[in-house]
């Protein structure tokens, strides 16, 4: 046996997406990181060993403008390019390549941490070292560092260190949670094993193994949806063990899950009820994907009411949006729905106080073991949300080292520094405006070659196909609104004279994308017309700050709205027709606003609409000192439609009254965060590269009264955030010239920062 000692600035235990994002974020901030995983691949439940799809705040497209940015967002977008078929083997390499790209990370796979040293030093409990055993190489490694992150999912590191935690469900009275049981108990969400099939193009027999369960003697055939063409995470409901200890009874749970999988496949192949003659069983998992075990206690326990009321935490450093997704303890043997889901009316913030242990001073948390009640955990447990939290925890550990403070002090005395750092990294934060004092772009005068001042897709995407959409039901139109709105014009087909009712709704305190509060209603007499006609709706609104509203057109026989096959930032069509993600094994409340007014049916199709006065939603100032995400509007600069001539390229120019010394330029481009991505299935976009992303661009500087000098040239870009280290002195102006996009007719820039 070999022994070794490894010293790092930060030790991350857990190679799932939470640990990966934590390690990458810390490494990018200059910290030496040891990333330890106990499996041969990274990715945790998303890896090829388990094959659970990565979902997050988008909720399979239910939420709007909700796809994560930051590290997990980069992984999503890169996977879309490399892996459009959703191959879990390719996803493994997408994740590993992102880690390999960071020279500050040292990876230790197949290394099982099972010993933790902790001590009371200077009045506080701290972790001093962890030891991991690498079986294949017979190596025992002692890892030491000032900070440790428990990203293990099951929370073994924190448990061995003495961190306070809970297992099971809280009583409803403790946090006032209506979805919690009356009395606390030990029930958990169960574990899952998945299977893959393939069509061989010829008949294939299946002889069930002796271990296969006869599922006709269970509720499964009548209480669950079985389809021969489904595979992988479509069978998420093959779940069991919530009444057991999901760690100590892991082997029992595994055997039960595999017996049911073989029983399901025997039923599909041999019952005669399915078209499955040519299907073969290609892969069955051996490693249960766990949902729930320990949940540590931080200075704040996120609760059901934090999520559904969308509490605006002053230390929010990540966000979620997946439903509160709770499953019956009987799992696959339950006779009721496999999941009951309840959504917030948009995304919600997760405070940094939930990402560290309240009694272990140097232990941070990320993943499904963060400080949340069982009910809130039902939302925060999904992997993209875990990844966003990993970036927050990794960033927090890095800043704690830099500032010489503990995480608790970050959440209070240094919270603005933490949140601004997260925003600079383009992490999954929202409602935070760039106030970074080091950002030279905030001091510049910003001008653009052109700026879109309209929401009409015919002007922004000329030539896009147009089709009528009958107003058989109410239709909401989400619009960004400047501090003054006089009226809205909508292009309609009208077969007969009608009285059209319309109303204006605001979208709540977090400026969501659903109608919340009705503020005005009008009725307009509209004559019949053989051609589409513009109809004026005298709906005015004067908010103090730019925000979004929903204009609702009431159902009217013989009336149709003209829709364009073009995506306009910040504009959505919301038919009043309840729809979730279509999974028949899931129960939802159709009265919830995001379900009642779904964006899914008409996503990518925009009503022909005009606002007066002309919009400032795409003003060039939005690219400097802005929010970097949808928040009351799209928060980006967008040019008018551009030609293909590089000599007339659209540009964004920053000018300073005094010369500046530039060492770094950070760019964030538009990758349409309203589009849901999924690592293995549910690919809702045909584009491997987002057409909205800038493809080819040049950065130029004007120094000391001279002409423009090129300092950066990029071609074939497919990423949202690009960071360019450079060296330029005596700079009076900086110009970004957009030579081409990946397909969108306009140039779009979310943010430009200069250091």
ROLUM-558158 format. One line per 5 residues: number of its first residue (from 0); for each residue z negated, x, y negated of C-alpha. Coordinates in Angstrom, 1 decimal. Each point is the difference from the previous one (the first is absolute). Example, Ala and Ser with C-alpha at 12.3 -4.5 7.8 and 13.67 -1.06 7.14 Angstrom:
% ROLUM-558158
0) -7.8,12.3,4.5 | 0.7,1.4,-3.4
***
This chain:
% ROLUM-558158
0) 0.0,0.0,0.0 | 0.9,1.2,-3.5 | -2.1,-0.7,-3.1 | 1.1,0.2,-3.6 | -1.3,-0.9,-3.5
5) 2.2,-1.8,-2.6 | -1.0,-0.2,-3.6 | 1.7,-2.4,-2.4 | -0.6,-1.7,-3.3 | 0.3,-3.4,1.7
10) -0.2,-1.0,3.7 | 1.8,-3.2,1.0 | -1.0,-1.3,3.4 | 2.6,-2.6,1.3 | 3.7,0.4,0.3
15) 0.9,-3.6,-0.8 | 1.8,-1.1,-3.2 | -3.3,0.0,-1.9 | -0.7,3.6,1.0 | 3.6,1.1,-0.6
20) 0.1,-1.5,-3.5 | -3.4,1.4,-0.8 | 1.1,3.5,1.1 | 3.3,-0.1,-1.9 | -1.6,-1.2,-3.3
25) -2.7,2.7,0.1 | 2.5,2.7,0.9 | 2.2,-1.0,-2.9 | -3.0,0.5,-2.3 | -0.3,3.6,1.2
30) -2.7,-0.4,2.7 | 0.0,1.8,3.3 | -0.2,-2.9,2.6 | -0.7,0.0,3.7 | 1.5,-3.1,1.6
35) -1.5,-0.8,3.4 | 1.5,-2.5,2.4 | -1.1,-0.7,3.6 | 3.5,-1.0,1.2 | 3.2,2.0,0.5
40) 1.8,-1.8,-2.9 | -1.0,-1.2,-3.5 | 0.1,-3.6,-1.1 | -2.8,-1.6,1.9 | 0.8,-3.6,1.0
45) 3.5,0.4,-1.6 | 0.9,3.0,2.2 | 2.3,-0.2,3.1 | -3.1,-0.1,2.2 | -1.1,-3.4,-1.3
50) 3.0,-1.3,-2.0 | -1.6,-2.4,-2.4 | 2.2,-0.7,-3.0 | -1.3,1.2,-3.4 | -0.7,-3.0,-2.3
55) -1.9,-0.2,-3.2 | -0.3,-1.9,-3.3 | 3.5,-1.6,0.3 | -1.2,-2.2,2.8 | 3.4,0.0,1.7
60) 1.5,-1.0,-3.3 | -2.5,-2.7,-1.0 | -1.4,1.9,-2.9 | 2.2,1.1,-2.9 | 0.5,3.5,-1.5
65) -2.6,1.1,2.5 | 1.4,2.9,2.0 | -2.1,3.1,-0.2 | 1.0,3.0,-2.0 | -1.5,3.5,0.2
70) -0.1,1.9,3.3 | 0.3,-3.1,2.3 | 2.8,-1.3,-2.2 | 1.9,3.3,0.5 | -0.4,-0.3,3.7
75) 1.3,-3.6,0.0 | 3.1,1.0,-2.1 | 0.8,3.1,2.0 | -0.3,-1.9,3.3 | 2.4,-2.6,-1.4
80) 2.6,2.7,-0.5 | -0.6,2.0,3.2 | -0.9,-2.7,2.4 | 1.7,-3.3,-0.8 | -0.3,-1.1,3.7
85) -3.8,0.3,-0.1 | -0.2,2.6,2.8 | -3.7,0.9,0.3 | 0.9,3.5,1.2 | 1.8,0.6,-3.3
90) -2.9,-1.4,-2.0 | -2.3,2.6,1.7 | 2.2,2.7,-1.5 | 0.3,-1.6,-3.4 | -3.8,0.1,-0.2
95) -0.3,3.5,1.4 | 2.7,1.4,-2.3 | -1.9,-1.4,-3.1 | -3.0,2.0,1.2 | 2.0,3.1,0.8
100) 1.4,0.0,-3.5 | -3.5,0.7,-1.4 | -0.9,3.7,0.3 | -3.6,-0.7,-0.8 | -0.5,-2.1,3.2
105) -0.9,1.5,3.4 | 0.4,-2.5,2.8 | -2.1,-0.1,3.2 | 1.4,-2.5,2.5 | -1.6,-0.8,3.4
110) -3.3,0.9,-1.6 | -2.8,-2.3,0.7 | -3.0,0.2,-2.4 | -3.1,-0.9,1.9 | -2.7,2.0,-1.7
115) -1.2,-0.2,-3.6 | -2.5,2.1,-1.8 | -1.8,-1.7,-2.9 | -3.1,1.0,-2.0 | -2.2,-1.0,-2.9
120) 0.7,2.5,-2.8 | -1.3,-0.2,-3.5 | -1.1,-3.6,0.5 | 3.3,-1.3,1.4 | 1.4,-0.5,3.5
125) 3.3,2.0,0.5 | 2.3,0.9,2.8 | 0.1,3.8,0.5 | 2.5,0.3,2.8 | 1.9,-1.8,2.8
130) 1.1,1.4,3.3 | 3.1,-1.0,1.8 | 1.2,0.8,3.6 | 3.7,0.6,0.6 | 0.5,-0.7,3.7
135) 3.4,1.4,0.6 | -0.8,3.4,-1.6 | -3.7,0.0,1.1 | -1.1,0.7,-3.6 | -3.2,-1.0,-1.7
140) 0.4,0.0,-3.8 | -2.8,-0.2,-2.6 | 1.3,-1.5,-3.3 | -2.0,0.5,-3.2 | 0.8,-1.2,-3.5
145) -1.7,-1.5,-3.0 | 1.5,-3.4,0.7 | 0.8,-2.0,3.1 | 2.0,-3.2,0.4 | -0.6,-2.3,2.9
150) 3.4,-1.5,0.7 | -0.6,-0.5,3.7 | 0.1,-3.8,0.0 | -2.9,-0.3,2.4 | -2.2,2.0,-2.4
155) -1.4,2.5,2.4 | -0.5,2.8,-2.6 | -2.0,-2.2,-2.3 | -2.0,-1.4,2.9 | -1.0,3.5,1.2
160) -0.8,1.0,-3.5 | -2.4,-2.9,-0.5 | 2.1,-2.1,-2.4 | -1.0,-3.6,-0.2 | 2.4,-2.5,1.5
165) 0.4,-3.4,1.5 | 1.7,-1.4,3.1 | 0.8,-3.7,0.3 | 0.1,-2.9,-2.4 | -2.3,-0.6,-3.0
170) -1.6,-3.4,-0.5 | 1.8,-2.2,-2.5 | -3.1,-0.2,-2.4 | -0.2,3.8,-0.4 | 3.1,0.4,-2.1
175) 0.9,-3.7,-0.6 | 3.0,0.2,2.3 | 1.3,-3.4,1.2 | 1.9,1.7,2.9 | -3.0,1.7,1.4
180) -2.2,-1.6,2.7 | -3.2,-1.7,-0.8 | -2.0,2.7,1.9 | 0.9,3.7,0.3 | 1.3,1.0,3.4
185) 1.7,2.9,1.8 | 3.5,-1.5,0.3 | 2.9,2.3,-0.8 | 3.8,-0.2,-0.1 | 1.3,1.2,3.3
190) 2.4,2.7,1.0 | 3.7,-0.2,0.9 | 2.5,1.8,2.3 | 3.7,-0.6,-0.6 | 3.2,0.2,2.1
195) 3.7,0.7,-0.6 | 3.0,-1.4,1.9 | 3.7,0.7,0.0 | 3.2,-1.7,1.1 | 1.7,2.0,2.8
200) 3.1,-2.2,0.0 | -0.4,-0.9,3.7 | -2.6,-1.9,2.0 | -3.3,1.8,0.5 | -2.7,-1.0,2.4
205) -3.7,0.2,-0.8 | -2.7,0.2,2.7 | -3.4,-0.4,-1.6 | -2.6,2.6,0.8 | -3.2,-1.1,1.8
210) -1.9,0.2,-3.3 | 2.2,-2.7,-1.7 | -2.0,-3.1,-1.0 | 1.4,-3.4,0.8 | 0.2,-1.3,-3.6
215) 0.8,-3.5,1.2 | -3.8,-0.2,0.7 | -0.7,0.8,-3.6 | 0.7,-1.8,-3.3 | 2.7,2.6,-0.9
220) 3.2,-2.0,1.0 | -1.0,-3.0,-2.0 | -2.0,1.5,-2.9 | 2.3,2.9,-0.9 | 3.6,0.4,-0.9
225) 1.9,1.9,2.8 | 3.5,1.2,-0.6 | 2.0,2.3,2.2 | 1.7,1.8,-2.9 | -3.3,0.9,-1.7
230) -1.7,3.3,0.5 | -2.4,2.4,-1.6 | -2.1,-1.3,-2.9 | 1.5,-3.5,0.4 | -2.6,-0.1,2.8
235) -2.9,0.9,-2.3 | -2.0,-3.0,1.4 | -0.4,1.8,3.4 | -3.6,0.7,-1.1 | -3.2,0.1,1.8
240) -3.5,1.5,-0.1 | -1.5,-1.5,-3.2 | -3.0,-1.2,2.0 | -0.6,3.5,1.4 | -0.7,3.4,-1.5
245) 3.6,1.1,-0.9 | -1.0,3.7,0.3 | -2.3,0.2,3.0 | 1.9,-2.7,1.9 | 3.4,1.5,-0.9
250) 1.1,0.7,3.6 | -0.9,-3.6,1.1 | 2.0,-1.3,-3.0 | 3.0,2.2,0.8 | 0.1,-1.1,3.6
255) -0.2,-3.7,-0.9 | 2.8,0.3,-2.7 | 2.3,1.8,2.4 | -0.5,-2.5,2.7 | 1.0,-2.8,-2.4
260) 3.0,1.9,-1.2 | 1.3,0.3,3.6 | -0.8,-3.6,0.5 | 1.9,-1.1,-3.1 | 3.0,2.0,1.0
265) -0.2,-1.4,3.6 | 0.0,-3.5,-1.6 | 2.9,0.8,-2.2 | 2.1,1.6,2.7 | -0.8,-2.2,3.0
270) -1.1,-3.4,-1.2 | 3.6,-1.1,-0.6 | -0.9,-1.3,-3.5 | 1.5,2.9,-1.9 | 3.4,1.7,-0.5
275) -1.2,3.4,1.2 | 2.1,1.0,3.0 | 1.3,3.1,-1.7 | -3.2,1.1,-1.7 | -2.0,2.9,1.3
280) -3.6,1.1,-0.8 | 0.5,3.2,-1.9 | -3.5,1.0,-1.2 | -3.5,-1.2,0.3 | -2.8,1.6,-2.1
285) -2.9,1.7,1.6 | -2.2,0.3,-3.1 | -1.6,-3.1,-1.5 | 0.6,-0.4,-3.6 | -3.4,-0.9,-1.4
290) -0.5,-2.3,-2.9 | -3.7,0.2,-0.8 | -3.2,1.9,0.6 | -2.4,1.7,-2.4 | 0.2,-0.9,-3.7
295) -1.9,2.4,-2.2 | -2.1,-1.0,-3.0 | 1.0,1.3,-3.4 | -1.3,-0.8,-3.4 | 2.1,-3.2,0.2
300) 0.9,-2.1,3.0 | 3.3,-1.7,-0.7 | -0.4,-3.7,0.9 | 2.1,-3.1,0.5 | -0.6,-1.1,-3.6
305) 1.1,3.4,-1.4 | 3.3,-0.6,1.7 | 0.7,-3.7,-0.6 | -1.4,0.1,-3.6 | 1.8,3.2,-0.6
310) -3.0,1.6,-1.7 | 1.2,2.6,-2.5 | -2.2,3.0,1.0 | -0.3,2.7,-2.7 | 0.4,2.7,2.7
315) 2.9,-1.5,2.0 | 2.0,2.8,1.5 | 2.1,-1.8,2.6 | 1.2,-3.5,0.7 | 0.5,-2.4,2.8
320) 1.9,-3.2,0.4 | 0.1,-0.7,3.7 | -1.6,-3.3,0.9 | -3.6,-0.3,1.1 | 1.2,0.1,3.6
325) -2.7,-1.0,2.5 | 0.6,-0.5,3.7 | -2.0,-2.1,2.6 | -2.4,2.1,2.0 | 1.7,-1.2,3.2
330) 3.2,1.7,-1.1 | 3.0,-0.8,2.2 | -2.0,-2.5,2.0 | -0.9,-2.2,-3.0 | 1.6,-3.4,-0.1
335) 0.2,0.0,-3.8 | 2.3,2.1,-2.1 | -0.1,3.8,0.5 | -0.8,0.5,-3.6 | -1.2,-1.9,-3.0
340) 1.2,1.4,-3.3 | -1.1,-0.6,-3.6 | 1.8,1.6,-2.9 | -1.1,1.0,-3.5 | 2.4,-1.1,-2.8
345) 1.4,3.5,-0.3 | -1.4,3.5,0.7 | -3.6,1.0,-0.5 | -1.7,3.2,-0.9 | -2.3,2.1,2.3
350) -2.8,1.9,-1.8 | -0.6,3.7,0.6 | -3.6,-1.0,0.7 | 1.3,-1.3,3.4 | 1.5,3.4,0.9
355) -3.2,2.1,0.4 | -3.2,-0.2,1.9 | -3.0,-1.1,-2.0 | -2.4,2.3,1.8 | 2.1,3.0,1.0
360) 0.7,1.8,-3.2 | 3.2,1.9,1.0 | 1.6,-2.5,2.4 | 2.9,-2.1,-1.1 | 1.6,-2.8,1.9
365) 3.5,-1.3,0.6 | 1.7,-2.4,2.4 | -1.5,-2.9,1.8 | -3.6,1.4,-0.3 | -0.3,-0.4,-3.8
370) -2.9,-1.9,-1.6 | 1.1,-3.7,0.5 | -1.4,-3.1,1.6 | 1.6,-1.1,3.2 | 1.9,-2.7,-1.9
375) 1.3,2.3,-2.6 | 0.8,2.6,2.7 | 2.4,-2.7,1.3 | 2.3,0.9,-2.9 | -0.8,3.7,-0.7
380) 0.5,1.1,3.7 | 3.8,0.1,-0.1 | 1.5,3.4,0.0 | 1.9,0.2,-3.3 | -3.2,-1.1,-1.7
385) -1.9,2.6,2.0 | 2.5,2.6,-1.2 | -0.4,-1.0,-3.6 | -3.7,0.4,0.4 | 0.5,3.4,1.7
390) 1.8,1.2,-3.1 | -2.9,-1.3,-2.2 | -2.6,1.7,2.2 | 1.9,3.3,0.2 | 0.5,0.0,-3.8
395) -3.7,-0.9,-0.5 | -1.2,2.9,2.2 | 2.3,2.4,-2.0 | -1.3,-1.1,-3.3 | -3.6,0.1,1.2
400) 0.6,3.7,0.8 | 1.8,0.7,-3.3 | -2.7,-1.7,-2.1 | -3.0,1.1,2.1 | -1.3,-3.5,0.5
405) -0.6,-2.4,2.9 | 2.3,-3.0,0.7 | -2.6,-2.4,-1.4 | 0.3,1.7,-3.4 | 3.8,-0.2,0.1
410) -0.3,-3.8,0.4 | -2.0,-0.2,-3.2 | 0.0,2.9,-2.4 | 3.5,1.3,0.9 | 1.8,-3.2,1.1
415) 2.7,0.2,-2.7 | 0.9,3.6,1.0 | 0.2,-1.2,3.7 | 2.2,-3.0,-0.8 | 2.3,2.0,-2.3
420) 0.4,2.6,2.7 | 0.9,-2.8,2.4 | 2.5,-1.4,-2.4 | 1.6,3.5,-0.7 | 0.5,0.3,3.8
425) 1.8,-3.4,-0.1 | -2.7,-1.3,2.4 | -0.6,-3.6,1.0 | -1.8,-1.1,-3.1 | 0.8,-2.7,-2.5
430) -1.1,-1.3,-3.4 | -0.6,3.6,-1.1 | 1.9,1.2,-3.0 | 0.8,3.7,-0.4 | -2.5,1.5,-2.4
435) 0.2,3.6,1.3 | -0.8,2.2,-3.1 | 2.0,2.9,1.6 | 3.2,-2.0,0.3 | 2.3,1.2,-2.8
440) 2.3,-2.9,0.5 | -2.6,-2.3,-1.6 | 0.3,1.9,-3.3 | 3.8,-0.2,0.0 | 2.4,-2.3,-1.8
445) 2.1,-1.7,2.8 | 3.5,-1.1,-0.4 | 2.7,-1.2,2.5 | 3.7,0.0,0.2 | -0.2,-3.8,0.6
450) -2.6,-2.5,1.0 | 0.4,-3.3,1.7 | -1.2,-2.9,-2.2 | 0.8,-2.9,2.3 | -1.1,-1.5,3.3
455) 3.3,-1.6,0.8 | 1.4,1.6,3.2 | 3.6,-0.7,-1.1 | -0.5,2.5,-2.8 | -2.0,2.5,2.0
460) 2.0,-0.1,3.2 | 3.5,-1.2,-0.9 | 2.1,-1.1,2.9 | -3.0,-1.0,2.2 | 0.7,-3.1,2.2
465) -1.4,-3.3,-1.3 | -1.0,-3.1,2.0 | -1.7,-3.3,-0.9 | -3.5,-0.7,1.3 | -0.7,-3.7,0.1
470) -3.2,-1.2,-1.7 | -1.1,-2.0,3.0 | -3.5,1.4,-0.5 | -1.7,1.6,-3.0 | 1.1,3.5,-0.8
475) -2.1,2.6,-1.7 | 1.6,2.8,-2.0 | -2.2,3.0,-0.6 | 0.8,1.6,-3.4 | -1.5,3.0,-1.9
480) -0.9,-1.2,-3.5 | -0.5,2.0,-3.2 | -2.7,-1.0,-2.4 | 2.3,-2.8,-1.3 | 2.1,-2.4,2.0
485) 1.9,-2.8,-1.9 | 2.0,-1.6,2.8 | 1.7,0.6,3.3 | 3.6,-0.9,0.9 | 1.0,-0.6,3.6
490) 3.6,-0.4,1.4 | 0.2,-3.2,2.0 | 2.5,-2.1,1.9 | -0.5,-3.7,-0.8 | 1.9,-2.7,1.9
495) -1.5,-2.8,-2.1 | -2.1,-0.8,-3.0 | -3.6,1.0,0.7 | -3.3,0.4,-1.6 | -1.1,3.5,1.0
500) -3.7,0.8,0.0 | -1.2,3.6,-0.5 | -3.3,1.7,-0.5 | -1.3,3.4,-0.9 | -2.9,1.5,2.1
505) -1.9,3.2,-0.6 | -0.8,2.2,3.0 | -3.7,0.7,-0.1 | -2.3,2.7,-1.3 | 1.6,2.7,2.1
510) 3.5,-1.1,-1.1 | 1.1,-0.8,3.5 | 3.4,-1.5,1.0 | -1.0,-3.6,0.8 | -0.6,-3.0,-2.3
515) -3.7,-0.4,-0.7 | -0.6,-1.8,-3.3 | 2.4,-2.5,-1.5 | 0.3,0.5,-3.8 | 2.9,-2.2,-1.0
520) 2.4,-2.7,1.3 | 3.2,-1.4,-1.4 | 2.7,-2.5,1.0 | 3.6,0.6,-1.0 | 2.9,-2.4,0.2
525) 2.9,1.8,1.7 | 3.5,-1.7,0.1 | 2.3,0.3,3.0 | 2.5,2.8,-0.2 | 2.9,1.1,2.2
530) -0.8,3.6,-0.8 | -3.4,1.9,0.0 | -1.8,-0.4,-3.3 | -2.8,1.8,-1.7 | -3.0,-2.3,-0.4
535) -2.6,0.9,-2.6 | -3.7,-0.4,0.9 | -2.2,0.0,-3.1 | -2.9,1.8,1.8 | -1.8,2.4,-2.4
540) -2.8,2.5,0.8 | -1.7,2.6,-2.1 | -2.2,2.3,2.0 | -1.9,2.8,-1.6 | 1.5,2.5,2.4
545) 3.3,-0.1,2.0 | -0.5,-2.0,3.2 | 1.9,-2.0,2.5 | 0.3,-3.8,0.2 | 1.5,-2.4,2.5
550) 2.4,-2.6,-1.4 | 0.1,-2.9,2.5 | 3.1,-2.2,0.2 | -1.0,-3.3,1.5 | 2.1,-1.4,2.9
555) 3.0,-2.1,-1.2 | 2.7,-1.6,2.0 | 3.5,1.2,-0.8 | -1.3,3.2,-1.8 | 0.5,3.5,1.2
560) -1.1,3.4,-1.4 | 2.6,2.7,-0.2 | -1.2,3.1,2.0 | 1.4,3.4,-0.2 | 0.0,2.5,2.9
565) -1.7,2.6,-2.2 | -3.5,1.3,-0.2 | -1.4,0.1,-3.6 | -3.4,1.8,-0.4 | -2.9,-2.3,-0.5
570) 2.0,-3.2,0.7 | -0.4,-2.1,3.1 | 1.0,-3.5,1.3 | -2.8,-1.8,1.6 | 0.9,-3.3,1.8
575) -2.9,-2.4,0.5 | 0.4,0.0,3.7 | -3.0,1.4,2.0 | 1.0,3.0,2.1 | -1.9,3.0,1.4
580) 1.5,2.8,2.1 | 1.2,-2.3,2.8 | -2.4,1.1,2.7 | -0.8,-3.1,2.0 | -3.1,1.6,1.5
585) -1.6,0.1,-3.4 | -1.8,-2.9,-1.9 | 0.2,0.0,-3.8 | -1.0,-2.3,-2.8 | 3.2,-1.4,-1.5
590) -1.8,-1.0,-3.2 | -0.6,3.6,-1.0 | 2.2,0.9,-2.9 | 1.8,3.0,1.6 | 0.8,-2.2,3.0
595) 0.8,-3.1,-2.0 | 2.3,1.9,-2.4 | 1.6,2.6,2.3 | 2.3,2.8,-1.2 | 1.4,0.7,3.4
600) 2.8,-2.7,0.2 | 1.8,1.0,-3.2 | -1.0,3.7,-0.3 | 2.9,2.0,-1.4 | 1.5,-3.1,-1.7
605) -0.7,-0.5,-3.7 | 0.5,-3.2,-2.1 | 2.4,0.2,-2.9 | -2.7,-0.1,-2.8 | -0.2,1.1,-3.6
610) -3.1,0.3,-2.2 | -0.3,0.0,-3.8 | -0.8,2.2,-1.8 | 1.8,2.8,2.0 | -2.4,1.7,2.4
615) -1.7,3.3,-0.5 | -1.0,0.1,3.7 | 2.3,3.0,0.6 | -0.7,1.8,-3.2 | 0.2,3.8,0.2
620) -3.7,0.2,-1.1 | -1.0,-1.5,3.4 | 0.9,3.4,1.7 | -2.7,1.7,-2.0 | -3.7,-0.8,0.1
625) 0.6,-3.1,2.1 | -1.4,-1.5,3.2 | 2.5,1.3,2.5 | -0.1,-3.2,2.1 | 0.6,-3.7,-0.6
630) -2.8,-1.2,-2.2 | 1.0,-2.8,-2.4 | 3.5,1.2,0.4 | 2.2,2.6,1.7 | -1.2,3.0,-2.1
635) 3.1,2.1,-0.1 | 2.9,1.0,-2.2 | 3.3,-1.5,1.1 | 3.3,0.8,-1.7 | 3.0,-2.3,-0.3
640) 2.5,0.2,2.8 | 1.5,3.4,0.1 | 3.5,1.4,0.7 | 0.7,2.8,2.4 | 0.9,2.6,-2.6
645) -2.7,2.8,-0.1 | 0.9,0.8,-3.6 | -1.3,-3.4,-1.0 | -3.0,0.0,2.3 | -3.0,-2.0,-0.9
650) -2.9,2.0,-1.4 | -3.6,0.0,-1.0 | -1.0,2.4,-2.7 | -3.5,1.2,-1.1 | -0.3,1.7,-3.4
655) -3.1,1.7,-1.5 | -0.8,0.8,-3.6 | -1.3,3.4,1.1 | 1.3,2.3,2.6 | -1.5,-0.3,3.5
660) -0.5,2.3,3.0 | 1.2,-1.8,3.2 | -1.0,1.1,3.5 | 0.4,-3.2,2.0 | 1.9,-3.3,-0.2
665) -0.9,-3.0,2.2 | 2.5,-2.8,0.5 | -0.5,-3.4,1.7 | 3.0,-2.0,0.8 | 0.3,-3.7,1.0
670) 0.0,-0.6,3.8 | -0.6,-3.8,-0.3 | -3.5,-0.4,1.2 | 0.7,-3.7,0.5 | 2.0,0.9,3.2
675) -2.1,0.0,3.2 | 0.5,3.0,2.3 | -1.3,0.4,3.5 | -0.1,3.1,2.1 | 1.2,-1.6,3.3
680) 1.2,-3.6,-0.6 | 0.5,-2.5,-2.8 | 2.5,2.2,-1.9 | 0.9,-2.5,-2.8 | 2.4,2.2,-1.8
685) 3.4,1.3,1.2 | -0.2,3.0,-2.3 | -1.2,3.3,1.5 | -0.4,1.2,-3.6 | -1.1,-2.4,-2.7
690) 3.0,-0.6,-2.2 | -2.3,-0.2,-3.0 | -1.1,3.7,0.3 | 1.6,2.5,-2.2 | 2.2,2.2,2.2
695) 1.4,2.8,-2.3 | -1.7,1.2,-3.1 | -0.5,2.9,-2.4 | -2.9,1.1,-2.1 | 0.8,1.8,-3.2
700) -2.0,1.5,-2.9 | 0.8,0.7,-3.6 | -1.9,3.1,-1.0 | -0.6,1.3,-3.5 | 2.8,-1.8,-1.7
705) 2.7,1.0,2.6 | 2.2,-2.1,2.2 | -0.9,-1.6,3.3 | -0.9,2.3,2.9 | 0.0,-1.3,3.6
710) -3.3,0.8,1.8 | 0.3,-2.3,3.1 | 2.9,-1.5,1.8 | -0.5,-2.3,3.0 | 2.5,-1.7,2.2
715) -0.4,-2.4,2.9 | -3.5,-1.0,-0.9 | -1.5,-2.7,2.2 | -3.7,0.2,-1.1 | -2.1,-2.0,-2.5
720) -2.0,2.9,-1.4 | 1.4,3.5,-0.8 | -2.1,2.8,-1.5 | 1.9,2.9,-1.6 | -1.8,3.3,-0.8
725) 1.8,1.7,-2.8 | -0.4,2.4,-2.9 | 1.1,-0.8,-3.5 | -1.5,1.1,-3.3 | 0.5,-1.3,-3.6
730) 1.3,-3.3,1.3 | 0.8,-2.5,-2.6 | 1.6,-2.6,2.3 | 0.4,-0.8,3.6 | 2.8,-2.1,1.4
735) 0.4,-1.7,3.4 | 3.7,-0.8,0.7 | 0.7,-2.4,2.8 | 3.3,1.0,1.5 | 0.0,-2.6,2.8
740) -2.2,-2.4,1.8 | 0.0,-0.9,3.7 | 1.9,-3.2,-0.7 | -1.8,-1.9,-2.8 | 2.2,-0.5,-3.1
745) -2.8,1.1,-2.3 | -2.1,3.1,-0.4 | -3.7,-0.8,0.6 | -3.0,2.3,-0.7 | -3.5,-1.1,0.6
750) -1.8,3.0,-1.4 | 0.7,3.4,-1.6 | -2.9,2.4,-0.5 | 0.0,3.5,-1.5 | -2.6,2.7,0.3
***
